[in-house]
């Protein structure tokens, strides 16, 4: 339990320190002079335009972070679920070896349902992350 608390504390620390590390400084708007010549009259004229530079961190958005965390939690939960299914099935087979075939069949069906739910959750996370506009 102590190891789990330390791991969660590290995840929280990395979560709160990642955003300032990846942040970009705001760029100021600068005017760029575009000069050209009028060949007929020999006169030079200057046009000014503003150069727009993104002023935020575009690589770290809430939807992308949420999709990544959702995928991670999905895989962790699926791994834990598969472990519990396997442990319970082996324990019941050890207690009653005569019904091992039926237990194994039920275990495979439950594992397939868990895998389908995990796959669906990962697809949803990928779609959410894919809709993020950078």
ABEGO torsion letter per residue (X at the ends): XAAAAAAAAAAAAAAAAAAAAABBBBBBBBBBBBBBBBAAAGBBBBBBBBBBBBABBAABBAAAAAAAAAAAAAAAAAAAAAAAAAAAAAAAAAABAAAAAAAAAAAAAAAAAAAAAAAAAAAAAAAAAAABBX
